[in-house]
């Protein structure tokens, strides 16, 4: 088993945690965000507030350019199941967890999300583990999946910033 631990931070200058959290949990935003990165099919398995938790449980189809070493394990089109669970509080800091699985791939990603205030806005901090259960190339595959996931996350972040700016103008 190969496991990789990472932390990434996305700053949201000029936007407070309440504003960003409200956008993050809007169904319309989620649909547009995924469309902006090429998702061809999105389904909400579960969505909404339940017992003090906000649930965003989605299934989506994503396309990927698969390097030669990984073609035995990754299809060019994959179904991804993602679950975000956010604890609902009145506090400025918002905390949640995320879990991602790709159908047919012995890979899992799980982590903690913290949306926290900064001097000028807020930041979204994601600390996560990627686990790949493939002997010999598992580490290389975990690195590839992390790099591709980060590219997509960066595009989602760019979309979120633009969405927030457009919303702020209204």
C-alpha positions in Angstrom: 0.0 0.0 0.0 1.3 3.4 -1.0 0.2 6.5 1.0 0.9 10.1 0.3 0.0 13.0 2.6 -0.4 16.6 1.3 -1.6 20.0 2.4 -2.8 22.7 0.0 -4.1 26.2 0.7 -6.3 28.3 -1.4 -6.6 32.0 -0.4 -9.9 33.8 -0.9 -8.8 37.5 -0.5 -11.7 39.9 0.1 -14.2 37.1 0.9 -15.1 36.1 4.4 -15.7 32.4 5.4 -19.5 32.8 5.5 -19.6 34.1 1.9 -17.3 31.4 0.6 -19.1 28.6 2.6 -22.4 29.8 1.3 -21.1 29.6 -2.3 -19.3 26.2 -1.7 -22.6 24.7 -0.6 -24.9 26.0 -3.4 -26.0 23.4 -5.9 -25.8 25.8 -8.8 -22.2 26.7 -8.0 -21.2 23.0 -7.6 -22.8 22.2 -11.0 -21.1 25.1 -12.8 -17.7 24.4 -11.0 -17.7 20.8 -12.3 -18.8 21.8 -15.7 -15.9 24.3 -15.9 -13.4 21.5 -15.5 -15.0 19.2 -18.1 -17.3 17.0 -16.1 -19.7 15.3 -18.5 -22.2 13.9 -16.0 -22.9 15.0 -12.5 -25.4 13.4 -10.1 -26.2 14.4 -6.5 -26.4 11.3 -4.5 -27.2 13.2 -1.3 -27.3 17.0 -0.8 -28.3 19.3 2.0 -28.4 19.8 5.8 -29.0 16.8 8.1 -28.4 16.7 11.8 -26.0 19.6 12.0 -24.0 18.5 8.9 -24.1 19.8 5.4 -23.7 16.9 3.0 -22.4 17.1 -0.6 -22.3 13.6 -2.0 -21.8 13.5 -5.8 -21.0 11.1 -8.6 -19.4 12.5 -11.7 -17.8 11.3 -14.9 -14.3 12.7 -15.6 -12.0 12.3 -18.6 -8.2 11.9 -18.1 -5.2 11.7 -20.3 -3.6 8.5 -18.9 0.2 8.0 -19.1 1.4 4.7 -20.5 2.5 3.2 -17.2 -1.0 3.7 -15.8 -3.2 2.5 -18.7 -3.6 -0.9 -17.1 -5.2 0.6 -14.0 -6.9 3.8 -15.2 -9.5 4.2 -17.9 -9.6 7.4 -20.0 -13.1 8.0 -18.5 -13.7 7.4 -14.8 -16.6 7.7 -12.4 -15.6 9.6 -9.3 -17.6 9.5 -6.1 -17.0 12.4 -3.7 -18.4 13.0 -0.2 -18.0 16.3 1.6 -19.4 16.6 5.2 -19.3 20.1 6.7 -20.1 20.6 10.4 -22.6 23.4 10.6 -21.9 26.1 13.3 -22.2 29.8 13.7 -18.5 30.1 14.1 -16.3 31.8 11.5 -14.1 28.7 11.0 -15.9 26.0 9.0 -14.6 22.4 9.2 -15.3 19.4 7.1 -14.1 16.2 5.7 -13.8 14.9 2.1 -13.5 11.5 0.7 -12.9 10.6 -3.0 -13.0 7.3 -4.7 -12.6 6.5 -8.4 -14.6 3.5 -9.6 -12.5 0.6 -10.7 -9.3 2.1 -9.3 -7.7 0.9 -6.1 -7.3 4.5 -4.9 -8.8 6.6 -2.2 -8.4 10.1 -1.1 -9.6 11.4 2.2 -8.9 14.5 4.2 -9.9 17.5 6.3 -11.1 20.8 5.0 -10.8 24.0 7.1 -12.2 27.3 5.8 -10.7 29.9 8.1 -10.6 33.7 8.4 -7.5 35.6 7.5 -6.6 39.3 7.8 -8.1 40.1 4.4 -10.6 37.4 3.6 -10.2 33.7 4.3 -8.4 30.6 3.2 -9.4 27.0 2.4 -6.9 24.5 3.7 -7.1 20.9 2.6 -5.0 18.3 4.3 -5.4 14.9 2.6 -4.0 11.4 2.1 -4.0 9.5 -1.2 -3.8 5.8 -0.9 -3.1 3.5 -3.8 -3.1 -0.3 -3.3 -1.0 -1.4 -6.3 2.3 -3.1 -5.8 5.4 -1.7 -7.4 3.9 1.3 -9.2 1.5 2.5 -6.5 3.8 5.4 -5.4 4.2 6.6 -9.0 0.5 6.3 -9.6 -0.3 8.2 -6.3 2.0 11.0 -7.4 0.4 11.1 -10.9 -3.2 11.1 -9.4 -2.2 13.9 -6.9 -0.7 16.0 -9.7 -3.8 15.6 -11.9 -6.1 16.2 -9.0 -4.2 19.4 -8.1 -4.4 20.7 -11.7 -8.2 20.2 -11.6 -8.5 21.7 -8.1 -6.5 24.7 -9.3 -9.0 25.2 -12.2 -11.9 24.8 -9.7 -10.3 27.4 -7.5 -9.9 29.8 -10.4 -13.6 29.3 -11.3 -14.6 29.8 -7.6 -12.7 33.1 -7.4 -14.4 34.4 -10.7 -17.8 33.1 -9.4 -17.4 35.0 -6.1 -16.3 38.2 -7.9 -19.3 38.0 -10.3 -21.6 37.4 -7.3 -20.1 40.3 -5.4 -20.9 42.6 -8.3 -24.6 41.8 -8.2 
